[in-house]
């Protein structure tokens, strides 16, 4: 048995509340709010460079989602310090040009180059430990795709092989060999 609300104002408030709940559930806002609160970034300390070719520059956002506010842009080839990682996003600071401050950028818009220090190649490891399996050798001064980071290790992909580069083998500057 349902009771009818006799007060028109109360009836309007109830309908409005149900409409808002429906919008939140159907648009996925509740999921986005839960994801935003559950982000616990992995701490990092690496350098990378901007590979985004957008003439406006790489968007720096207030959080790890395209739904977050754009705080500024960083031009292509500029170096950034990566201080955190969460899913496909990294938290950056200390851009060499453009945006000044701390914000979030999409990982696929950043890159690294291998160093090599006068050698022919560098090792790609299975985990963030030099005692772990070496999964590939990468030629010195070779661009690799950045996937993420943990501490001062960079997770990268080269010719379909994913692994970890030590800090000594990373070059986060686009226009130099870092040697």
Protein Blocks (a to p, Z undefined) as FASTA:
>chain_A
ZZddfblklmmmmmmmmmmmmmmmmnommmmmmmmmmpccdddddddddfbfbfnbpadd
fbdcfkbccfbdcdehiacddfbdehjbccdehifbhjeddddddfklpccddehlopab
dcddfbdcfkbccfbdcdehiacddfbdehjbccddeehiacdddfklpcfbfkbghZZ
